[in-house]
Amino acid sequence: GTVIRYATAVDGPVELSIYNLAGQRIAQLQAGWRAAGAHTLAWDGRNSTGEMLASGIYIYRLQTGEGAVARKLLLLR
């Protein structure tokens, strides 16, 4: 697994999802209201149905009221 850290400047809705390189959403890790500040989220490398994903490059996308950001991550088994 891995740990994703992010910070928001204002209170508001947050959605954090994992995508494969084909652009398909494979897991939604967080959705809902979050207070402003630093946050940490652990991901165990499973998809939304609980299956273990293969090693490889994935993209996580963070959507907040301030905008969206996407970053690559490497999952190694």
All heavy atoms as a GROMACS GRO file, in nm:
protein
  583
    1GLY      N    1   0.081  -0.119   0.000
    1GLY     CA    2   0.000   0.000   0.000
    1GLY      C    3   0.085   0.125   0.000
    1GLY      O    4   0.207   0.119  -0.007
    2THR      N    5   0.018   0.236   0.008
    2THR     CA    6   0.086   0.364   0.009
    2THR      C    7   0.006   0.464   0.091
    2THR      O    8  -0.109   0.438   0.125
    2THR     CB    9   0.108   0.417  -0.135
    2THR    OG1   10   0.192   0.532  -0.131
    2THR    CG2   11  -0.024   0.451  -0.202
    3VAL      N   12   0.068   0.574   0.121
    3VAL     CA   13   0.002   0.681   0.196
    3VAL      C   14  -0.002   0.804   0.107
    3VAL      O   15   0.098   0.842   0.048
    3VAL     CB   16   0.077   0.711   0.327
    3VAL    CG1   17   0.016   0.831   0.397
    3VAL    CG2   18   0.077   0.590   0.418
    4ILE      N   19  -0.119   0.864   0.097
    4ILE     CA   20  -0.138   0.986   0.019
    4ILE      C   21  -0.163   1.099   0.117
    4ILE      O   22  -0.251   1.090   0.202
    4ILE     CB   23  -0.256   0.971  -0.079
    4ILE    CG1   24  -0.229   0.855  -0.176
    4ILE    CG2   25  -0.281   1.101  -0.154
    4ILE    CD1   26  -0.349   0.815  -0.259
    5ARG      N   27  -0.084   1.204   0.105
    5ARG     CA   28  -0.099   1.321   0.191
    5ARG      C   29  -0.145   1.439   0.106
    5ARG      O   30  -0.094   1.459  -0.004
    5ARG     CB   31   0.034   1.355   0.257
    5ARG     CG   32   0.078   1.251   0.357
    5ARG     CD   33   0.215   1.286   0.416
    5ARG     NE   34   0.258   1.188   0.513
    5ARG     CZ   35   0.321   1.074   0.484
    5ARG    NH1   36   0.347   1.045   0.359
    5ARG    NH2   37   0.355   0.990   0.578
    6TYR      N   38  -0.238   1.516   0.159
    6TYR     CA   39  -0.283   1.636   0.090
    6TYR      C   40  -0.328   1.739   0.192
    6TYR      O   41  -0.352   1.707   0.309
    6TYR     CB   42  -0.396   1.604  -0.008
    6TYR     CG   43  -0.525   1.559   0.054
    6TYR    CD1   44  -0.625   1.650   0.085
    6TYR    CD2   45  -0.548   1.425   0.083
    6TYR    CE1   46  -0.744   1.608   0.143
    6TYR    CE2   47  -0.666   1.383   0.139
    6TYR     CZ   48  -0.764   1.475   0.170
    6TYR     OH   49  -0.881   1.435   0.226
    7ALA      N   50  -0.339   1.862   0.149
    7ALA     CA   51  -0.384   1.971   0.236
    7ALA      C   52  -0.483   2.058   0.160
    7ALA      O   53  -0.469   2.079   0.040
    7ALA     CB   54  -0.265   2.054   0.283
    8THR      N   55  -0.581   2.108   0.232
    8THR     CA   56  -0.678   2.200   0.174
    8THR      C   57  -0.675   2.330   0.253
    8THR      O   58  -0.653   2.329   0.375
    8THR     CB   59  -0.820   2.142   0.176
    8THR    OG1   60  -0.856   2.109   0.310
    8THR    CG2   61  -0.829   2.017   0.090
    9ALA      N   62  -0.697   2.441   0.185
    9ALA     CA   63  -0.693   2.572   0.249
    9ALA      C   64  -0.827   2.609   0.312
    9ALA      O   65  -0.831   2.691   0.404
    9ALA     CB   66  -0.651   2.678   0.148
   10VAL      N   67  -0.935   2.551   0.261
   10VAL     CA   68  -1.068   2.584   0.312
   10VAL      C   69  -1.148   2.456   0.337
   10VAL      O   70  -1.121   2.353   0.278
   10VAL     CB   71  -1.146   2.675   0.213
   10VAL    CG1   72  -1.076   2.809   0.197
   10VAL    CG2   73  -1.162   2.609   0.079
   11ASP      N   74  -1.248   2.465   0.425
   11ASP     CA   75  -1.340   2.353   0.445
   11ASP      C   76  -1.418   2.330   0.316
   11ASP      O   77  -1.447   2.425   0.244
   11ASP     CB   78  -1.440   2.386   0.556
   11ASP     CG   79  -1.376   2.407   0.692
   11ASP    OD1   80  -1.255   2.378   0.705
   11ASP    OD2   81  -1.446   2.450   0.783
   12GLY      N   82  -1.452   2.206   0.288
   12GLY     CA   83  -1.534   2.180   0.171
   12GLY      C   84  -1.534   2.035   0.130
   12GLY      O   85  -1.473   1.950   0.194
   13PRO      N   86  -1.603   2.007   0.019
   13PRO     CA   87  -1.611   1.870  -0.030
   13PRO      C   88  -1.478   1.824  -0.090
   13PRO      O   89  -1.407   1.904  -0.153
   13PRO     CB   90  -1.720   1.877  -0.137
   13PRO     CG   91  -1.718   2.019  -0.183
   13PRO     CD   92  -1.680   2.101  -0.064
   14VAL      N   93  -1.446   1.699  -0.067
   14VAL     CA   94  -1.322   1.639  -0.117
   14VAL      C   95  -1.356   1.503  -0.177
   14VAL      O   96  -1.431   1.426  -0.119
   14VAL     CB   97  -1.218   1.620  -0.004
   14VAL    CG1   98  -1.099   1.539  -0.050
   14VAL    CG2   99  -1.174   1.755   0.050
   15GLU      N  100  -1.299   1.476  -0.294
   15GLU     CA  101  -1.312   1.343  -0.354
   15GLU      C  102  -1.172   1.300  -0.398
   15GLU      O  103  -1.104   1.372  -0.470
   15GLU     CB  104  -1.405   1.344  -0.474
   15GLU     CG  105  -1.420   1.206  -0.535
   15GLU     CD  106  -1.514   1.205  -0.655
   15GLU    OE1  107  -1.618   1.273  -0.650
   15GLU    OE2  108  -1.481   1.135  -0.752
   16LEU      N  109  -1.130   1.183  -0.353
   16LEU     CA  110  -1.000   1.128  -0.389
   16LEU      C  111  -1.023   0.992  -0.452
   16LEU      O  112  -1.078   0.902  -0.388
   16LEU     CB  113  -0.910   1.116  -0.267
   16LEU     CG  114  -0.769   1.067  -0.291
   16LEU    CD1  115  -0.692   1.163  -0.381
   16LEU    CD2  116  -0.695   1.050  -0.161
   17SER      N  117  -0.983   0.978  -0.578
   17SER     CA  118  -1.005   0.854  -0.652
   17SER      C  119  -0.876   0.806  -0.716
   17SER      O  120  -0.786   0.886  -0.744
   17SER     CB  121  -1.110   0.875  -0.761
   17SER     OG  122  -1.234   0.909  -0.704
   18ILE      N  123  -0.870   0.675  -0.743
   18ILE     CA  124  -0.756   0.613  -0.810
   18ILE      C  125  -0.801   0.570  -0.949
   18ILE      O  126  -0.909   0.512  -0.965
   18ILE     CB  127  -0.706   0.489  -0.733
   18ILE    CG1  128  -0.670   0.524  -0.588
   18ILE    CG2  129  -0.588   0.424  -0.806
   18ILE    CD1  130  -0.547   0.606  -0.571
   19TYR      N  131  -0.717   0.596  -1.049
   19TYR     CA  132  -0.746   0.561  -1.188
   19TYR      C  133  -0.632   0.478  -1.244
   19TYR      O  134  -0.516   0.495  -1.204
   19TYR     CB  135  -0.760   0.688  -1.274
   19TYR     CG  136  -0.878   0.773  -1.236
   19TYR    CD1  137  -0.871   0.862  -1.131
   19TYR    CD2  138  -0.997   0.762  -1.306
   19TYR    CE1  139  -0.981   0.940  -1.096
   19TYR    CE2  140  -1.107   0.839  -1.271
   19TYR     CZ  141  -1.098   0.928  -1.167
   19TYR     OH  142  -1.206   1.004  -1.132
   20ASN      N  143  -0.665   0.391  -1.340
   20ASN     CA  144  -0.558   0.322  -1.412
   20ASN      C  145  -0.514   0.411  -1.528
   20ASN      O  146  -0.571   0.519  -1.550
   20ASN     CB  147  -0.603   0.183  -1.458
   20ASN     CG  148  -0.720   0.185  -1.555
   20ASN    OD1  149  -0.749   0.287  -1.618
   20ASN    ND2  150  -0.787   0.073  -1.566
   21LEU      N  151  -0.413   0.369  -1.601
   21LEU     CA  152  -0.360   0.453  -1.709
   21LEU      C  153  -0.454   0.463  -1.828
   21LEU      O  154  -0.435   0.550  -1.914
   21LEU     CB  155  -0.222   0.404  -1.752
   21LEU     CG  156  -0.112   0.422  -1.647
   21LEU    CD1  157   0.020   0.369  -1.699
   21LEU    CD2  158  -0.099   0.566  -1.605
   22ALA      N  159  -0.557   0.381  -1.833
   22ALA     CA  160  -0.658   0.391  -1.938
   22ALA      C  161  -0.765   0.495  -1.902
   22ALA      O  162  -0.856   0.520  -1.979
   22ALA     CB  163  -0.724   0.256  -1.962
   23GLY      N  164  -0.755   0.552  -1.781
   23GLY     CA  165  -0.850   0.654  -1.739
   23GLY      C  166  -0.973   0.602  -1.669
   23GLY      O  167  -1.065   0.677  -1.640
   24GLN      N  168  -0.976   0.472  -1.637
   24GLN     CA  169  -1.090   0.413  -1.568
   24GLN      C  170  -1.072   0.427  -1.417
   24GLN      O  171  -0.965   0.396  -1.364
   24GLN     CB  172  -1.101   0.264  -1.602
   24GLN     CG  173  -1.119   0.237  -1.749
   24GLN     CD  174  -1.095   0.091  -1.782
   24GLN    OE1  175  -1.001   0.029  -1.732
   24GLN    NE2  176  -1.180   0.037  -1.869
   25ARG      N  177  -1.178   0.476  -1.351
   25ARG     CA  178  -1.170   0.486  -1.205
   25ARG      C  179  -1.180   0.346  -1.147
   25ARG      O  180  -1.275   0.272  -1.175
   25ARG     CB  181  -1.281   0.575  -1.150
   25ARG     CG  182  -1.266   0.593  -0.998
   25ARG     CD  183  -1.351   0.700  -0.944
   25ARG     NE  184  -1.491   0.659  -0.946
   25ARG     CZ  185  -1.589   0.733  -0.898
   25ARG    NH1  186  -1.565   0.854  -0.852
   25ARG    NH2  187  -1.711   0.689  -0.902
   26ILE      N  188  -1.083   0.310  -1.065
   26ILE     CA  189  -1.082   0.176  -1.008
   26ILE      C  190  -1.112   0.176  -0.859
   26ILE      O  191  -1.144   0.072  -0.803
   26ILE     CB  192  -0.947   0.105  -1.035
   26ILE    CG1  193  -0.832   0.189  -0.988
   26ILE    CG2  194  -0.934   0.074  -1.184
   26ILE    CD1  195  -0.698   0.122  -0.997
   27ALA      N  196  -1.101   0.292  -0.794
   27ALA     CA  197  -1.132   0.300  -0.652
   27ALA      C  198  -1.161   0.445  -0.614
   27ALA      O  199  -1.095   0.536  -0.663
   27ALA     CB  200  -1.017   0.247  -0.567
   28GLN      N  201  -1.259   0.463  -0.528
   28GLN     CA  202  -1.285   0.594  -0.469
   28GLN      C  203  -1.248   0.581  -0.323
   28GLN      O  204  -1.310   0.506  -0.248
   28GLN     CB  205  -1.431   0.634  -0.485
   28GLN     CG  206  -1.459   0.772  -0.432
   28GLN     CD  207  -1.603   0.815  -0.454
   28GLN    OE1  208  -1.694   0.734  -0.446
   28GLN    NE2  209  -1.620   0.941  -0.484
   29LEU      N  210  -1.144   0.653  -0.284
   29LEU     CA  211  -1.090   0.638  -0.150
   29LEU      C  212  -1.157   0.730  -0.049
   29LEU      O  213  -1.166   0.698   0.069
   29LEU     CB  214  -0.940   0.664  -0.149
   29LEU     CG  215  -0.857   0.578  -0.244
   29LEU    CD1  216  -0.711   0.613  -0.230
   29LEU    CD2  217  -0.880   0.431  -0.218
   30GLN      N  218  -1.200   0.845  -0.097
   30GLN     CA  219  -1.259   0.941  -0.005
   30GLN      C  220  -1.359   1.027  -0.079
   30GLN      O  221  -1.334   1.069  -0.192
   30GLN     CB  222  -1.148   1.028   0.055
   30GLN     CG  223  -1.184   1.099   0.181
   30GLN     CD  224  -1.060   1.150   0.249
   30GLN    OE1  225  -0.994   1.238   0.199
   30GLN    NE2  226  -1.026   1.092   0.363
   31ALA      N  227  -1.471   1.053  -0.016
   31ALA     CA  228  -1.572   1.143  -0.071
   31ALA      C  229  -1.649   1.201   0.045
   31ALA      O  230  -1.698   1.127   0.130
   31ALA     CB  231  -1.665   1.069  -0.166
   32GLY      N  232  -1.656   1.332   0.051
   32GLY     CA  233  -1.730   1.396   0.158
   32GLY      C  234  -1.667   1.526   0.202
   32GLY      O  235  -1.571   1.574   0.143
   33TRP      N  236  -1.719   1.580   0.307
   33TRP     CA  237  -1.676   1.708   0.360
   33TRP      C  238  -1.552   1.691   0.447
   33TRP      O  239  -1.546   1.602   0.531
   33TRP     CB  240  -1.791   1.766   0.443
   33TRP     CG  241  -1.770   1.909   0.479
   33TRP    CD1  242  -1.714   1.956   0.594
   33TRP    CD2  243  -1.805   2.022   0.403
   33TRP    NE1  244  -1.713   2.092   0.592
   33TRP    CE2  245  -1.768   2.137   0.475
   33TRP    CE3  246  -1.863   2.039   0.278
   33TRP    CZ2  247  -1.788   2.265   0.429
   33TRP    CZ3  248  -1.884   2.167   0.231
   33TRP    CH2  249  -1.847   2.278   0.306
   34ARG      N  250  -1.453   1.776   0.427
   34ARG     CA  251  -1.331   1.773   0.508
   34ARG      C  252  -1.300   1.914   0.556
   34ARG      O  253  -1.320   2.012   0.484
   34ARG     CB  254  -1.212   1.722   0.428
   34ARG     CG  255  -1.224   1.578   0.383
   34ARG     CD  256  -1.209   1.485   0.502
   34ARG     NE  257  -1.223   1.348   0.459
   34ARG     CZ  258  -1.332   1.275   0.478
   34ARG    NH1  259  -1.436   1.325   0.539
   34ARG    NH2  260  -1.339   1.151   0.439
   35ALA      N  261  -1.249   1.924   0.675
   35ALA     CA  262  -1.205   2.052   0.730
   35ALA      C  263  -1.075   2.094   0.663
   35ALA      O  264  -0.999   2.010   0.613
   35ALA     CB  265  -1.185   2.039   0.881
   36ALA      N  266  -1.049   2.222   0.664
   36ALA     CA  267  -0.923   2.273   0.609
   36ALA      C  268  -0.806   2.217   0.690
   36ALA      O  269  -0.818   2.192   0.809
   36ALA     CB  270  -0.922   2.426   0.613
   37GLY      N  271  -0.694   2.196   0.622
   37GLY     CA  272  -0.574   2.147   0.690
   37GLY      C  273  -0.513   2.029   0.619
   37GLY      O  274  -0.552   1.993   0.508
   38ALA      N  275  -0.417   1.967   0.686
   38ALA     CA  276  -0.345   1.853   0.630
   38ALA      C  277  -0.421   1.723   0.659
   38ALA      O  278  -0.479   1.706   0.766
   38ALA     CB  279  -0.206   1.845   0.690
   39HIS      N  280  -0.421   1.635   0.561
   39HIS     CA  281  -0.490   1.506   0.573
   39HIS      C  282  -0.399   1.394   0.520
   39HIS      O  283  -0.319   1.417   0.430
   39HIS     CB  284  -0.620   1.507   0.493
   39HIS     CG  285  -0.714   1.614   0.535
   39HIS    ND1  286  -0.801   1.600   0.641
   39HIS    CD2  287  -0.734   1.739   0.487
   39HIS    CE1  288  -0.870   1.710   0.655
   39HIS    NE2  289  -0.832   1.797   0.563
   40THR      N  290  -0.416   1.276   0.574
   40THR     CA  291  -0.340   1.159   0.532
   40THR      C  292  -0.438   1.045   0.509
   40THR      O  293  -0.530   1.024   0.588
   40THR     CB  294  -0.239   1.118   0.642
   40THR    OG1  295  -0.154   1.229   0.669
   40THR    CG2  296  -0.155   1.001   0.598
   41LEU      N  297  -0.416   0.972   0.400
   41LEU     CA  298  -0.504   0.862   0.364
   41LEU      C  299  -0.419   0.743   0.322
   41LEU      O  300  -0.332   0.756   0.236
   41LEU     CB  301  -0.596   0.905   0.250
   41LEU     CG  302  -0.695   0.803   0.201
   41LEU    CD1  303  -0.805   0.784   0.305
   41LEU    CD2  304  -0.756   0.847   0.071
   42ALA      N  305  -0.444   0.628   0.381
   42ALA     CA  306  -0.371   0.506   0.343
   42ALA      C  307  -0.452   0.430   0.239
   42ALA      O  308  -0.575   0.419   0.249
   42ALA     CB  309  -0.349   0.419   0.466
   43TRP      N  310  -0.384   0.381   0.136
   43TRP     CA  311  -0.447   0.298   0.033
   43TRP      C  312  -0.375   0.164   0.030
   43TRP      O  313  -0.252   0.158   0.018
   43TRP     CB  314  -0.440   0.366  -0.104
   43TRP     CG  315  -0.501   0.285  -0.214
   43TRP    CD1  316  -0.622   0.223  -0.213
   43TRP    CD2  317  -0.444   0.256  -0.342
   43TRP    NE1  318  -0.644   0.158  -0.332
   43TRP    CE2  319  -0.534   0.178  -0.414
   43TRP    CE3  320  -0.324   0.291  -0.403
   43TRP    CZ2  321  -0.509   0.133  -0.543
   43TRP    CZ3  322  -0.299   0.247  -0.531
   43TRP    CH2  323  -0.391   0.169  -0.600
   44ASP      N  324  -0.450   0.056   0.042
   44ASP     CA  325  -0.392  -0.078   0.050
   44ASP      C  326  -0.372  -0.146  -0.085
   44ASP      O  327  -0.337  -0.263  -0.091
   44ASP     CB  328  -0.476  -0.168   0.141
   44ASP     CG  329  -0.618  -0.187   0.091
   44ASP    OD1  330  -0.652  -0.134  -0.018
   44ASP    OD2  331  -0.696  -0.255   0.160
   45GLY      N  332  -0.394  -0.074  -0.195
   45GLY     CA  333  -0.372  -0.131  -0.327
   45GLY      C  334  -0.485  -0.217  -0.378
   45GLY      O  335  -0.467  -0.298  -0.468
   46ARG      N  336  -0.605  -0.198  -0.323
   46ARG     CA  337  -0.722  -0.273  -0.367
   46ARG      C  338  -0.815  -0.184  -0.449
   46ARG      O  339  -0.819  -0.064  -0.428
   46ARG     CB  340  -0.799  -0.329  -0.248
   46ARG     CG  341  -0.719  -0.430  -0.169
   46ARG     CD  342  -0.800  -0.480  -0.049
   46ARG     NE  343  -0.720  -0.566   0.036
   46ARG     CZ  344  -0.711  -0.697   0.020
   46ARG    NH1  345  -0.779  -0.757  -0.074
   46ARG    NH2  346  -0.635  -0.768   0.101
   47ASN      N  347  -0.890  -0.246  -0.538
   47ASN     CA  348  -0.988  -0.170  -0.616
   47ASN      C  349  -1.117  -0.158  -0.536
   47ASN      O  350  -1.125  -0.202  -0.420
   47ASN     CB  351  -1.010  -0.231  -0.754
   47ASN     CG  352  -1.074  -0.367  -0.750
   47ASN    OD1  353  -1.123  -0.412  -0.648
   47ASN    ND2  354  -1.070  -0.436  -0.863
   48SER      N  355  -1.220  -0.102  -0.597
   48SER     CA  356  -1.346  -0.077  -0.526
   48SER      C  357  -1.420  -0.205  -0.487
   48SER      O  358  -1.505  -0.202  -0.398
   48SER     CB  359  -1.437   0.013  -0.609
   48SER     OG  360  -1.463  -0.048  -0.734
   49THR      N  361  -1.388  -0.318  -0.550
   49THR     CA  362  -1.452  -0.445  -0.513
   49THR      C  363  -1.366  -0.527  -0.417
   49THR      O  364  -1.401  -0.640  -0.384
   49THR     CB  365  -1.483  -0.529  -0.639
   49THR    OG1  366  -1.362  -0.559  -0.708
   49THR    CG2  367  -1.580  -0.456  -0.730
   50GLY      N  368  -1.252  -0.473  -0.374
   50GLY     CA  369  -1.167  -0.540  -0.277
   50GLY      C  370  -1.060  -0.628  -0.336
   50GLY      O  371  -0.985  -0.693  -0.262
   51GLU      N  372  -1.049  -0.633  -0.467
   51GLU     CA  373  -0.945  -0.715  -0.531
   51GLU      C  374  -0.810  -0.644  -0.528
   51GLU      O  375  -0.803  -0.523  -0.548
   51GLU     CB  376  -0.983  -0.744  -0.676
   51GLU     CG  377  -1.113  -0.820  -0.692
   51GLU     CD  378  -1.159  -0.824  -0.836
   51GLU    OE1  379  -1.085  -0.779  -0.926
   51GLU    OE2  380  -1.270  -0.872  -0.860
   52MET      N  381  -0.705  -0.720  -0.506
   52MET     CA  382  -0.569  -0.665  -0.508
   52MET      C  383  -0.532  -0.628  -0.651
   52MET      O  384  -0.555  -0.707  -0.743
   52MET     CB  385  -0.468  -0.767  -0.454
   52MET     CG  386  -0.490  -0.801  -0.308
   52MET     SD  387  -0.458  -0.664  -0.200
   52MET     CE  388  -0.288  -0.691  -0.166
   53LEU      N  389  -0.477  -0.510  -0.668
   53LEU     CA  390  -0.435  -0.466  -0.801
   53LEU      C  391  -0.291  -0.508  -0.828
   53LEU      O  392  -0.212  -0.527  -0.736
   53LEU     CB  393  -0.447  -0.314  -0.812
   53LEU     CG  394  -0.589  -0.261  -0.802
   53LEU    CD1  395  -0.589  -0.110  -0.794
   53LEU    CD2  396  -0.670  -0.307  -0.921
   54ALA      N  397  -0.258  -0.518  -0.954
   54ALA     CA  398  -0.123  -0.556  -0.994
   54ALA      C  399  -0.028  -0.438  -0.972
   54ALA      O  400  -0.070  -0.322  -0.968
   54ALA     CB  401  -0.123  -0.595  -1.142
   55SER      N  402   0.099  -0.469  -0.960
   55SER     CA  403   0.201  -0.364  -0.954
   55SER      C  404   0.192  -0.281  -1.081
   55SER      O  405   0.164  -0.332  -1.189
   55SER     CB  406   0.340  -0.426  -0.944
   55SER     OG  407   0.356  -0.493  -0.822
   56GLY      N  408   0.219  -0.154  -1.067
   56GLY     CA  409   0.216  -0.068  -1.184
   56GLY      C  410   0.195   0.077  -1.146
   56GLY      O  411   0.192   0.114  -1.029
   57ILE      N  412   0.179   0.159  -1.247
   57ILE     CA  413   0.158   0.302  -1.229
   57ILE      C  414   0.008   0.330  -1.230
   57ILE      O  415  -0.064   0.283  -1.318
   57ILE     CB  416   0.230   0.382  -1.338
   57ILE    CG1  417   0.381   0.359  -1.329
   57ILE    CG2  418   0.198   0.532  -1.325
   57ILE    CD1  419   0.459   0.420  -1.442
   58TYR      N  420  -0.035   0.407  -1.133
   58TYR     CA  421  -0.174   0.449  -1.121
   58TYR      C  422  -0.176   0.600  -1.102
   58TYR      O  423  -0.073   0.662  -1.073
   58TYR     CB  424  -0.243   0.379  -1.003
   58TYR     CG  425  -0.253   0.230  -1.023
   58TYR    CD1  426  -0.152   0.144  -0.982
   58TYR    CD2  427  -0.363   0.176  -1.087
   58TYR    CE1  428  -0.160   0.008  -1.003
   58TYR    CE2  429  -0.372   0.038  -1.108
   58TYR     CZ  430  -0.271  -0.044  -1.066
   58TYR     OH  431  -0.280  -0.179  -1.088
   59ILE      N  432  -0.291   0.658  -1.118
   59ILE     CA  433  -0.306   0.802  -1.102
   59ILE      C  434  -0.408   0.825  -0.992
   59ILE      O  435  -0.515   0.762  -0.991
   59ILE     CB  436  -0.352   0.867  -1.233
   59ILE    CG1  437  -0.245   0.848  -1.339
   59ILE    CG2  438  -0.384   1.016  -1.212
   59ILE    CD1  439  -0.287   0.885  -1.478
   60TYR      N  440  -0.376   0.914  -0.900
   60TYR     CA  441  -0.478   0.955  -0.804
   60TYR      C  442  -0.519   1.097  -0.837
   60TYR      O  443  -0.438   1.179  -0.878
   60TYR     CB  444  -0.434   0.938  -0.659
   60TYR     CG  445  -0.328   1.032  -0.609
   60TYR    CD1  446  -0.363   1.155  -0.553
   60TYR    CD2  447  -0.193   0.998  -0.613
   60TYR    CE1  448  -0.265   1.241  -0.505
   60TYR    CE2  449  -0.097   1.083  -0.565
   60TYR     CZ  450  -0.133   1.205  -0.511
   60TYR     OH  451  -0.037   1.289  -0.464
   61ARG      N  452  -0.648   1.124  -0.823
   61ARG     CA  453  -0.704   1.255  -0.855
   61ARG      C  454  -0.776   1.308  -0.732
   61ARG      O  455  -0.864   1.241  -0.678
   61ARG     CB  456  -0.800   1.246  -0.971
   61ARG     CG  457  -0.856   1.380  -1.014
   61ARG     CD  458  -0.943   1.363  -1.139
   61ARG     NE  459  -0.986   1.490  -1.191
   61ARG     CZ  460  -1.100   1.550  -1.156
   61ARG    NH1  461  -1.181   1.492  -1.070
   61ARG    NH2  462  -1.132   1.667  -1.208
   62LEU      N  463  -0.737   1.427  -0.691
   62LEU     CA  464  -0.797   1.493  -0.577
   62LEU      C  465  -0.880   1.609  -0.628
   62LEU      O  466  -0.828   1.700  -0.693
   62LEU     CB  467  -0.688   1.543  -0.482
   62LEU     CG  468  -0.736   1.626  -0.363
   62LEU    CD1  469  -0.818   1.541  -0.268
   62LEU    CD2  470  -0.618   1.688  -0.291
   63GLN      N  471  -1.009   1.606  -0.600
   63GLN     CA  472  -1.102   1.713  -0.640
   63GLN      C  473  -1.152   1.782  -0.514
   63GLN      O  474  -1.204   1.715  -0.424
   63GLN     CB  475  -1.220   1.654  -0.717
   63GLN     CG  476  -1.328   1.754  -0.751
   63GLN     CD  477  -1.290   1.844  -0.866
   63GLN    OE1  478  -1.237   1.796  -0.966
   63GLN    NE2  479  -1.313   1.972  -0.851
   64THR      N  480  -1.131   1.913  -0.506
   64THR     CA  481  -1.181   1.992  -0.393
   64THR      C  482  -1.257   2.112  -0.448
   64THR      O  483  -1.262   2.133  -0.570
   64THR     CB  484  -1.066   2.042  -0.304
   64THR    OG1  485  -0.990   2.140  -0.376
   64THR    CG2  486  -0.976   1.928  -0.258
   65GLY      N  487  -1.312   2.191  -0.359
   65GLY     CA  488  -1.377   2.313  -0.400
   65GLY      C  489  -1.279   2.413  -0.461
   65GLY      O  490  -1.318   2.505  -0.532
   66GLU      N  491  -1.150   2.393  -0.435
   66GLU     CA  492  -1.046   2.481  -0.488
   66GLU      C  493  -1.002   2.440  -0.629
   66GLU      O  494  -0.935   2.514  -0.696
   66GLU     CB  495  -0.925   2.478  -0.396
   66GLU     CG  496  -0.955   2.519  -0.254
   66GLU     CD  497  -0.839   2.492  -0.162
   66GLU    OE1  498  -0.810   2.372  -0.137
   66GLU    OE2  499  -0.777   2.589  -0.118
   67GLY      N  500  -1.035   2.318  -0.670
   67GLY     CA  501  -0.994   2.268  -0.801
   67GLY      C  502  -0.957   2.122  -0.793
   67GLY      O  503  -0.992   2.053  -0.698
   68ALA      N  504  -0.885   2.077  -0.894
   68ALA     CA  505  -0.847   1.936  -0.901
   68ALA      C  506  -0.698   1.924  -0.931
   68ALA      O  507  -0.640   2.010  -0.997
   68ALA     CB  508  -0.926   1.864  -1.008
   69VAL      N  509  -0.638   1.816  -0.881
   69VAL     CA  510  -0.499   1.787  -0.909
   69VAL      C  511  -0.486   1.636  -0.928
   69VAL      O  512  -0.555   1.558  -0.860
   69VAL     CB  513  -0.405   1.838  -0.796
   69VAL    CG1  514  -0.434   1.768  -0.666
   69VAL    CG2  515  -0.260   1.825  -0.835
   70ALA      N  516  -0.402   1.596  -1.021
   70ALA     CA  517  -0.378   1.452  -1.047
   70ALA      C  518  -0.228   1.426  -1.038
   70ALA      O  519  -0.148   1.507  -1.086
   70ALA     CB  520  -0.432   1.412  -1.183
   71ARG      N  521  -0.192   1.315  -0.978
   71ARG     CA  522  -0.052   1.276  -0.964
   71ARG      C  523  -0.039   1.126  -0.989
   71ARG      O  524  -0.129   1.049  -0.961
   71ARG     CB  525   0.000   1.305  -0.823
   71ARG     CG  526  -0.004   1.449  -0.782
   71ARG     CD  527   0.113   1.526  -0.839
   71ARG     NE  528   0.122   1.659  -0.784
   71ARG     CZ  529   0.073   1.769  -0.844
   71ARG    NH1  530   0.012   1.757  -0.958
   71ARG    NH2  531   0.085   1.885  -0.789
   72LYS      N  532   0.078   1.088  -1.037
   72LYS     CA  533   0.107   0.946  -1.058
   72LYS      C  534   0.155   0.884  -0.927
   72LYS      O  535   0.214   0.951  -0.843
   72LYS     CB  536   0.217   0.928  -1.161
   72LYS     CG  537   0.176   0.964  -1.302
   72LYS     CD  538   0.292   0.941  -1.396
   72LYS     CE  539   0.257   0.986  -1.536
   72LYS     NZ  540   0.372   0.971  -1.627
   73LEU      N  541   0.128   0.756  -0.914
   73LEU     CA  542   0.186   0.680  -0.803
   73LEU      C  543   0.225   0.543  -0.853
   73LEU      O  544   0.168   0.492  -0.949
   73LEU     CB  545   0.091   0.672  -0.683
   73LEU     CG  546  -0.041   0.600  -0.693
   73LEU    CD1  547  -0.024   0.451  -0.665
   73LEU    CD2  548  -0.137   0.658  -0.593
   74LEU      N  549   0.322   0.485  -0.790
   74LEU     CA  550   0.373   0.353  -0.827
   74LEU      C  551   0.335   0.255  -0.717
   74LEU      O  552   0.369   0.275  -0.601
   74LEU     CB  553   0.525   0.357  -0.843
   74LEU     CG  554   0.594   0.226  -0.876
   74LEU    CD1  555   0.545   0.172  -1.010
   74LEU    CD2  556   0.744   0.245  -0.878
   75LEU      N  557   0.264   0.150  -0.756
   75LEU     CA  558   0.225   0.045  -0.663
   75LEU      C  559   0.314  -0.075  -0.691
   75LEU      O  560   0.317  -0.127  -0.804
   75LEU     CB  561   0.078   0.008  -0.683
   75LEU     CG  562   0.023  -0.104  -0.596
   75LEU    CD1  563   0.025  -0.061  -0.449
   75LEU    CD2  564  -0.118  -0.141  -0.638
   76LEU      N  565   0.388  -0.117  -0.589
   76LEU     CA  566   0.477  -0.234  -0.601
   76LEU      C  567   0.429  -0.344  -0.509
   76LEU      O  568   0.401  -0.320  -0.393
   76LEU     CB  569   0.620  -0.197  -0.566
   76LEU     CG  570   0.691  -0.101  -0.661
   76LEU    CD1  571   0.828  -0.064  -0.606
   76LEU    CD2  572   0.704  -0.162  -0.798
   77ARG      N  573   0.423  -0.464  -0.559
   77ARG     CA  574   0.385  -0.580  -0.478
   77ARG      C  575   0.508  -0.662  -0.447
   77ARG      O  576   0.599  -0.677  -0.515
   77ARG     CB  577   0.287  -0.667  -0.555
   77ARG     CG  578   0.157  -0.599  -0.580
   77ARG     CD  579   0.062  -0.634  -0.468
   77ARG     NE  580  -0.060  -0.558  -0.487
   77ARG     CZ  581  -0.122  -0.496  -0.391
   77ARG    NH1  582  -0.076  -0.498  -0.268
   77ARG    NH2  583  -0.232  -0.430  -0.412
   0.00000   0.00000   0.00000
